[in-house]
Amino acid sequence: MSLATEAPHTLEEVAVRFSPDGTPMAVRHDGHIWTVDPDVHATHWFTRESWWDTQHRAPIGIGDVVSVEHWQLQTKLASNPELLTFTLRRDPLATQWLLESIS
């Protein structure tokens, strides 16, 4: 994947390392570790998934099937001080984070 100023939605799996308080510290993507800039505020929010469009029914007691978690982070490589914005998402009941876009 090339790093363009405005990359399209990728939905590529990435590994995210979190601090003890739950804030992202680093993202492993494309064979590199991208460090989250601690001086720039990371944005965290939730959206709702319309599970009824993708599933016939939600099983009883399975947990939260509608909350999609998002993070927007300013990241950089150790070899390059240029900041890039990563937008990450984790779908309901998923354990894997997805890289939604890079800009």
C-alpha positions as CSV (number, residue, x, y, z in Angstrom):
1,M,0.0,0.0,0.0
2,S,1.4,3.4,-0.9
3,L,1.0,6.3,1.5
4,A,-0.9,9.0,-0.4
5,T,-2.2,12.2,1.1
6,E,-5.7,10.8,0.9
7,A,-5.8,7.0,0.9
8,P,-9.1,5.3,0.2
9,H,-10.8,3.1,2.7
10,T,-8.7,0.0,3.2
11,L,-10.3,-2.1,6.0
12,E,-6.9,-3.9,6.4
13,E,-6.2,-5.8,9.6
14,V,-3.7,-4.1,11.9
15,A,-2.3,-4.8,15.4
16,V,-2.7,-2.1,17.9
17,R,-0.7,-1.8,21.2
18,F,-2.5,0.0,24.0
19,S,-1.3,1.7,27.2
20,P,-2.7,0.5,30.6
21,D,-5.3,3.2,30.4
22,G,-6.6,2.0,27.0
23,T,-5.0,4.6,24.8
24,P,-3.4,3.4,21.5
25,M,0.4,3.7,21.6
26,A,1.5,2.1,18.3
27,V,0.0,0.4,15.2
28,R,1.7,-2.4,13.3
29,H,0.9,-1.8,9.6
30,D,2.6,-2.8,6.3
31,G,5.5,-4.4,8.1
32,H,6.3,-1.2,10.1
33,I,5.5,0.0,13.6
34,W,3.8,3.4,13.5
35,T,4.1,5.3,16.8
36,V,1.2,7.3,18.0
37,D,2.2,10.9,18.7
38,P,1.6,11.5,22.4
39,D,1.5,15.3,22.0
40,V,-1.6,15.1,19.6
41,H,-5.0,14.2,21.1
42,A,-6.3,10.9,19.8
43,T,-10.1,10.9,19.0
44,H,-12.2,8.0,20.2
45,W,-15.9,7.5,19.4
46,F,-18.5,4.8,18.7
47,T,-21.0,4.4,15.9
48,R,-23.9,2.0,15.6
49,E,-23.9,-1.0,13.2
50,S,-27.2,-2.0,11.6
51,W,-27.0,-5.7,12.5
52,W,-30.4,-6.3,11.1
53,D,-29.0,-5.6,7.6
54,T,-26.3,-8.2,7.9
55,Q,-27.8,-10.8,10.2
56,H,-31.3,-12.3,10.5
57,R,-31.3,-12.1,14.2
58,A,-29.1,-11.3,17.1
59,P,-28.6,-14.3,19.4
60,I,-29.8,-13.8,23.0
61,G,-26.9,-13.0,25.4
62,I,-24.2,-12.6,22.8
63,G,-23.3,-9.1,23.9
64,D,-23.2,-5.8,22.2
65,V,-23.9,-6.4,18.5
66,V,-24.3,-2.7,17.4
67,S,-21.3,-0.7,18.8
68,V,-18.5,0.0,16.3
69,E,-15.4,1.4,18.0
70,H,-13.3,4.0,16.2
71,W,-9.9,5.8,16.9
72,Q,-8.3,8.6,14.9
73,L,-4.6,8.8,15.6
74,Q,-1.6,10.9,14.5
75,T,1.2,8.4,13.7
76,K,4.7,8.5,12.5
77,L,7.6,6.2,11.7
78,A,10.8,6.5,13.7
79,S,12.7,7.1,10.4
80,N,10.3,9.8,9.2
81,P,8.9,12.6,11.4
82,E,5.9,13.3,9.0
83,L,2.6,12.7,10.8
84,L,-0.1,10.6,9.1
85,T,-3.7,10.2,10.3
86,F,-4.8,6.6,10.8
87,T,-8.5,5.9,11.3
88,L,-9.1,2.6,12.9
89,R,-12.3,0.6,13.6
90,R,-13.3,-2.5,15.4
91,D,-16.6,-4.1,14.6
92,P,-19.0,-5.5,17.2
93,L,-17.8,-8.7,18.8
94,A,-14.5,-8.5,16.8
95,T,-11.1,-8.7,18.4
96,Q,-9.2,-7.5,15.3
97,W,-8.7,-3.8,14.5
98,L,-9.1,-2.6,10.9
99,L,-7.3,0.3,9.3
100,E,-10.1,2.2,7.7
101,S,-8.1,5.0,6.1
102,I,-4.8,6.9,6.1
103,S,-4.5,10.6,5.3
